[in-house]
């Protein structure tokens, strides 16, 4: 889903649900469930989304050129409509809602199609600099990694092209599971893929409203500040939890 707000409100870090159990086995992690956008990768800003699409169709694409388009989207409440529940679990619904919003904003078909192509291309999402070492260390430590993402397209090729795919064991994607966060079914699918019980897994995400729901399943959960730039280094916070409690398998 896309937030087209020019200045989305910052999210407060959500504390880990880690309890202080003394049972070593119960506190040992054999799997890490990781969100994608906002946690491992940063997506285009609304302005960058628009200028990238304008460039694709050969039109002037300066930040100034994006301003009237952002205004049109704001006028039709695109910020809220493009975050409608269920969109990432149903690719057809995702496209339909997007194209309806873009049409309501008065954007021509060529530009609307370009905007949707950019939105649907994971190649525009840039991985954090600490994503590769984080995933590589998990693999070396025998911790199974499952990517848990609300997304309407397959992101495996993006991980592979960035050299990260070899360190991921499975992908629990909303578009394939027919469920999106905060639906617990997506987390349950991730646990099955990891072959882990809830108490054996660590969930790492950036939205307490979505990723934080894993707590209700008994999954220790860490909510990080949303990734704003590739140079942001936050995954060391997850490692501090993961390797303090990891049981080698």
MOZI-V170152 format. One line per field, one symbol per residue. ss: DSSP state (A for helix, B for strand, O for the rest). burial: # if it has 16 or more other C-alpha atoms within 10 Angstrom, else .. A space follows every 10 residues. Layout:
ss = ???
burial = ???
This chain:
ss = OOOOOOOOOO OOOBOOOOOO OOOOOOOOBO BBBBOOBOOO BBOOOAAAAA AAAAAAOOOO OOAAAAAAAA AAAAAOOAAA AOOOOOAAAO AAAAAAAAAA AAAAOOOOAA AAAAAAAAAO OAAAOBBOOO AAAAAAAAAA OOOBBBBBBO OOOOOAAAAA AOOOAAAOOB BBBAAAAOOO OOOAAAAAAA AAAAOOOAAA BBBBBOOOOO AAAAAAAOOB BBBOOOOOOO OOOOAAAAAA AAAAABOOO
burial = ##.##..... ...#.##... ......#### ########## ########## ####...... #....#..## .###.####. ###..##### #..##.###. ##..#.#... ######.### .######### ##.###.##. ..######## ###.##.##. ...##.##.# ########## ##.####### #.##.##### ########.# #####..### #######..# ...##..#.. ###.###..
